[in-house]
């Protein structure tokens, strides 16, 4: 029987870009936080310096997909239909955190919100709202 922590590790391992980002997870109860440690290759604007927006968006998308995977307890990942990212502040060259909240999981579509922050969770650097296609029960065994 898999533990919640092993399900999180398995879910993150299925996303090759997560390794590039250096993502690691903390799971406390049902609250998942993904951590992206700062690395120089994540900088998009070296003049500021600021994190690349695509890196921040990917962090939140992986967080949303991972939260869906552990909540639904289905081995197969949901597929992204669309996401909307709002960039609120420049990402500083420090560690970045993200959490996702599942708004609703329907028969085929899941609605998820995520946010990324650095020093204070009350001051997010970006937010994500996404729709994801969940695997059908008959697809799971395939």
MINUMI-938326 format. One record per residue: x, y, z negated of N, C-alpha, C, O in turn; residue number from 1. Coordinates in steps of 0.2 Angstrom, whole numbers. Layout:
<sites>
<<X,Y,Z>,<X,Y,Z>,<X,Y,Z>,<X,Y,Z>,NUM>;
...
</sites>
This chain:
<sites>
<<4,-6,0>,<0,0,0>,<4,6,0>,<9,7,-4>,1>;
<<3,11,4>,<7,17,5>,<5,22,0>,<-1,23,-2>,2>;
<<10,26,-3>,<9,31,-7>,<7,37,-4>,<9,38,2>,3>;
<<4,42,-7>,<3,49,-3>,<10,52,-1>,<10,55,5>,4>;
<<15,51,-5>,<21,54,-3>,<24,51,3>,<27,54,7>,5>;
<<23,44,3>,<26,40,9>,<22,42,15>,<25,42,21>,6>;
<<15,43,15>,<11,45,20>,<13,52,23>,<14,53,29>,7>;
<<15,56,19>,<18,63,21>,<24,62,24>,<25,65,30>,8>;
<<29,59,22>,<35,58,25>,<35,54,32>,<38,56,37>,9>;
<<30,49,32>,<29,46,39>,<26,51,44>,<28,51,50>,10>;
<<21,55,41>,<18,60,46>,<23,65,49>,<23,67,54>,11>;
<<27,67,44>,<32,72,46>,<37,69,51>,<40,72,56>,12>;
<<39,63,50>,<44,59,54>,<41,58,61>,<45,57,66>,13>;
<<35,58,62>,<32,57,69>,<32,64,73>,<30,63,79>,14>;
<<35,69,70>,<35,75,74>,<43,77,75>,<46,80,70>,15>;
<<45,76,81>,<53,77,82>,<55,84,80>,<60,85,78>,16>;
<<51,89,82>,<53,96,81>,<53,97,73>,<57,102,71>,17>;
<<50,93,69>,<51,94,62>,<58,93,59>,<60,97,55>,18>;
<<61,89,63>,<68,87,61>,<73,93,63>,<77,95,59>,19>;
<<71,96,69>,<75,102,71>,<74,108,66>,<78,112,64>,20>;
<<68,109,63>,<66,114,59>,<69,112,52>,<69,117,48>,21>;
<<71,106,50>,<73,104,44>,<68,104,38>,<69,105,33>,22>;
<<61,102,41>,<56,102,36>,<56,97,31>,<58,91,32>,23>;
<<54,99,25>,<53,94,19>,<47,96,16>,<44,101,16>,24>;
<<44,91,12>,<37,92,9>,<38,91,2>,<42,87,-1>,25>;
<<33,94,-1>,<32,93,-9>,<24,92,-9>,<20,96,-6>,26>;
<<23,87,-12>,<16,85,-13>,<14,84,-21>,<17,80,-24>,27>;
<<10,89,-23>,<8,89,-30>,<0,88,-30>,<-4,92,-28>,28>;
<<-2,82,-32>,<-9,80,-32>,<-11,80,-25>,<-8,76,-21>,29>;
<<-16,84,-23>,<-18,84,-16>,<-16,90,-12>,<-18,92,-7>,30>;
<<-11,94,-15>,<-9,100,-13>,<-2,99,-9>,<3,98,-13>,31>;
<<-2,100,-3>,<4,99,1>,<7,105,3>,<4,110,5>,32>;
<<14,106,2>,<18,112,4>,<23,109,8>,<27,105,6>,33>;
<<24,112,14>,<30,111,18>,<35,116,17>,<33,122,17>,34>;
<<41,115,17>,<46,120,16>,<51,119,22>,<53,114,24>,35>;
<<52,125,25>,<57,126,30>,<63,130,28>,<63,136,27>,36>;
<<69,126,26>,<75,130,23>,<77,134,29>,<77,132,35>,37>;
<<80,140,27>,<83,144,32>,<89,141,35>,<93,138,32>,38>;
<<90,142,42>,<96,140,45>,<97,145,51>,<92,148,54>,39>;
<<103,147,53>,<104,152,58>,<101,151,64>,<99,155,68>,40>;
<<100,144,66>,<97,143,73>,<89,144,73>,<86,144,78>,41>;
<<86,146,68>,<79,148,67>,<78,156,68>,<72,158,69>,42>;
<<83,159,69>,<83,167,70>,<81,168,77>,<84,166,82>,43>;
<<76,172,78>,<74,175,85>,<76,181,86>,<78,183,92>,44>;
<<77,186,81>,<79,193,82>,<85,194,78>,<84,195,72>,45>;
<<91,193,81>,<97,194,76>,<99,201,74>,<103,202,69>,46>;
<<95,206,77>,<97,213,75>,<94,214,68>,<96,218,65>,47>;
<<88,211,67>,<85,212,60>,<88,209,54>,<89,213,50>,48>;
<<90,203,54>,<87,197,58>,<80,195,55>,<78,196,50>,49>;
<<77,191,60>,<70,189,58>,<69,182,62>,<72,180,67>,50>;
<<65,178,58>,<64,171,61>,<60,172,67>,<56,177,69>,51>;
<<61,167,72>,<58,167,78>,<50,165,77>,<49,161,73>,52>;
<<46,169,80>,<39,168,79>,<36,161,81>,<32,158,78>,53>;
<<39,158,86>,<38,151,88>,<39,146,82>,<36,141,81>,54>;
<<45,147,79>,<47,143,73>,<42,143,67>,<40,138,64>,55>;
<<39,149,66>,<34,150,61>,<28,147,63>,<25,144,59>,56>;
<<26,148,69>,<20,145,71>,<20,137,71>,<15,134,69>,57>;
<<26,135,73>,<27,127,73>,<26,125,66>,<23,119,65>,58>;
<<29,128,61>,<29,126,54>,<22,126,52>,<20,121,49>,59>;
<<18,131,53>,<11,130,51>,<7,125,55>,<2,122,52>,60>;
<<8,124,61>,<5,119,65>,<6,112,62>,<2,107,62>,61>;
<<13,111,61>,<15,104,58>,<12,103,51>,<9,98,49>,62>;
<<11,109,47>,<8,108,41>,<0,106,42>,<-2,102,38>,63>;
<<-3,109,46>,<-10,108,47>,<-11,101,50>,<-15,97,47>,64>;
<<-7,98,54>,<-7,91,57>,<-6,86,51>,<-9,81,50>,65>;
<<-1,88,47>,<1,83,42>,<-4,83,36>,<-6,78,34>,66>;
<<-7,89,35>,<-13,89,30>,<-18,85,32>,<-22,81,28>,67>;
<<-20,86,39>,<-25,81,42>,<-24,74,41>,<-28,70,39>,68>;
<<-17,72,43>,<-15,65,43>,<-16,62,36>,<-19,56,35>,69>;
<<-14,66,30>,<-14,63,24>,<-22,63,21>,<-23,59,17>,70>;
<<-25,68,23>,<-32,69,20>,<-37,63,24>,<-41,60,20>,71>;
<<-36,62,30>,<-40,58,34>,<-38,50,33>,<-42,46,34>,72>;
<<-32,50,31>,<-29,43,30>,<-29,39,36>,<-29,33,36>,73>;
<<-28,42,42>,<-28,39,48>,<-21,39,51>,<-18,45,50>,74>;
<<-18,34,53>,<-11,33,55>,<-10,38,61>,<-5,41,62>,75>;
<<-15,38,66>,<-14,42,72>,<-15,49,71>,<-20,51,67>,76>;
<<-10,53,74>,<-11,61,73>,<-17,64,77>,<-19,61,82>,77>;
<<-20,69,74>,<-25,73,78>,<-21,76,83>,<-15,77,83>,78>;
<<-25,78,88>,<-22,82,94>,<-24,89,94>,<-30,91,92>,79>;
<<-20,94,95>,<-21,101,95>,<-25,103,100>,<-24,101,106>,80>;
<<-31,106,99>,<-35,109,104>,<-33,116,106>,<-32,118,111>,81>;
<<-34,120,100>,<-31,127,101>,<-29,129,94>,<-32,127,89>,82>;
<<-25,134,94>,<-23,137,88>,<-22,145,89>,<-21,147,95>,83>;
<<-24,149,84>,<-23,156,84>,<-18,158,78>,<-20,156,73>,84>;
<<-13,161,80>,<-8,163,75>,<-8,171,74>,<-7,174,79>,85>;
<<-8,173,68>,<-8,180,67>,<-1,181,63>,<0,179,58>,86>;
<<3,185,66>,<9,187,63>,<8,193,59>,<7,198,62>,87>;
<<10,193,52>,<8,198,48>,<14,202,46>,<14,208,45>,88>;
<<20,199,45>,<26,202,43>,<32,198,47>,<31,193,49>,89>;
<<38,202,47>,<44,198,50>,<46,193,45>,<46,194,39>,90>;
<<48,187,47>,<50,182,43>,<58,183,42>,<62,184,46>,91>;
<<59,184,35>,<66,186,33>,<71,179,34>,<68,174,34>,92>;
<<77,180,34>,<82,174,34>,<82,171,28>,<88,170,25>,93>;
<<76,168,25>,<76,164,19>,<71,159,20>,<68,158,25>,94>;
<<71,154,15>,<66,149,15>,<59,151,16>,<57,156,14>,95>;
<<55,147,20>,<48,148,21>,<44,143,19>,<46,137,20>,96>;
<<38,144,17>,<34,139,14>,<27,139,18>,<25,145,21>,97>;
<<24,134,18>,<17,134,22>,<12,129,18>,<14,123,16>,98>;
<<6,130,18>,<1,126,16>,<-5,127,21>,<-6,132,24>,99>;
<<-9,121,21>,<-15,121,25>,<-21,119,21>,<-21,115,16>,100>;
<<-27,122,23>,<-33,120,20>,<-38,118,26>,<-39,121,31>,101>;
<<-40,112,25>,<-45,109,29>,<-52,112,28>,<-55,111,23>,102>;
<<-55,116,33>,<-61,119,32>,<-66,114,33>,<-71,113,29>,103>;
<<-66,110,39>,<-71,105,40>,<-68,99,44>,<-64,101,49>,104>;
<<-69,93,43>,<-68,87,47>,<-74,85,50>,<-78,82,46>,105>;
<<-76,85,56>,<-82,83,59>,<-80,76,62>,<-75,73,61>,106>;
<<-85,73,66>,<-84,67,69>,<-78,67,74>,<-75,62,75>,107>;
<<-77,73,78>,<-72,73,83>,<-67,79,82>,<-62,79,85>,108>;
<<-70,84,79>,<-66,90,78>,<-64,92,71>,<-69,91,67>,109>;
<<-58,94,69>,<-57,97,63>,<-55,104,63>,<-52,106,68>,110>;
<<-57,108,59>,<-56,115,58>,<-51,116,52>,<-52,114,47>,111>;
<<-45,119,54>,<-40,120,48>,<-37,127,48>,<-36,130,54>,112>;
<<-36,129,42>,<-32,136,42>,<-26,134,38>,<-25,130,34>,113>;
<<-20,138,40>,<-14,137,37>,<-11,144,36>,<-13,149,39>,114>;
<<-6,145,31>,<-3,151,30>,<5,150,28>,<6,144,25>,115>;
<<9,154,30>,<16,154,29>,<18,160,25>,<16,165,26>,116>;
<<22,159,20>,<25,164,16>,<32,163,14>,<35,158,15>,117>;
<<35,168,11>,<42,167,9>,<43,168,1>,<42,164,-3>,118>;
<<43,175,-1>,<44,176,-8>,<38,175,-12>,<38,172,-18>,119>;
<<32,178,-10>,<26,178,-13>,<20,175,-9>,<19,177,-3>,120>;
<<17,170,-12>,<11,167,-8>,<6,172,-6>,<2,172,-1>,121>;
<<5,177,-11>,<0,182,-10>,<2,187,-4>,<-2,191,-2>,122>;
<<8,186,-1>,<10,190,5>,<12,186,10>,<18,185,12>,123>;
<<7,183,14>,<9,178,19>,<13,182,25>,<11,188,26>,124>;
<<17,179,28>,<20,182,34>,<16,180,41>,<17,183,46>,125>;
<<12,175,40>,<8,173,46>,<3,168,44>,<3,165,39>,126>;
<<-3,168,48>,<-8,163,46>,<-10,160,53>,<-9,162,58>,127>;
<<-13,154,52>,<-15,150,58>,<-22,148,57>,<-24,146,51>,128>;
<<-26,148,62>,<-33,145,62>,<-33,140,68>,<-31,142,74>,129>;
<<-34,134,67>,<-34,129,73>,<-40,124,73>,<-43,123,68>,130>;
<<-41,121,79>,<-45,116,80>,<-42,110,83>,<-37,111,87>,131>;
<<-43,104,80>,<-39,98,81>,<-44,93,83>,<-49,92,79>,132>;
<<-43,89,88>,<-47,83,90>,<-44,77,85>,<-39,75,86>,133>;
<<-49,74,82>,<-47,69,77>,<-48,62,81>,<-52,62,85>,134>;
<<-44,57,79>,<-45,51,83>,<-51,48,81>,<-53,48,75>,135>;
<<-54,44,86>,<-60,41,85>,<-59,34,81>,<-53,32,82>,136>;
<<-63,31,78>,<-62,25,74>,<-60,20,79>,<-55,16,77>,137>;
<<-63,19,85>,<-61,14,89>,<-54,15,92>,<-51,11,95>,138>;
<<-51,22,92>,<-45,23,95>,<-39,22,90>,<-34,20,92>,139>;
<<-41,22,84>,<-36,21,78>,<-33,14,79>,<-27,13,78>,140>;
<<-37,9,81>,<-34,2,81>,<-30,1,88>,<-26,-4,88>,141>;
<<-31,5,92>,<-27,5,99>,<-20,6,98>,<-16,6,103>,142>;
</sites>
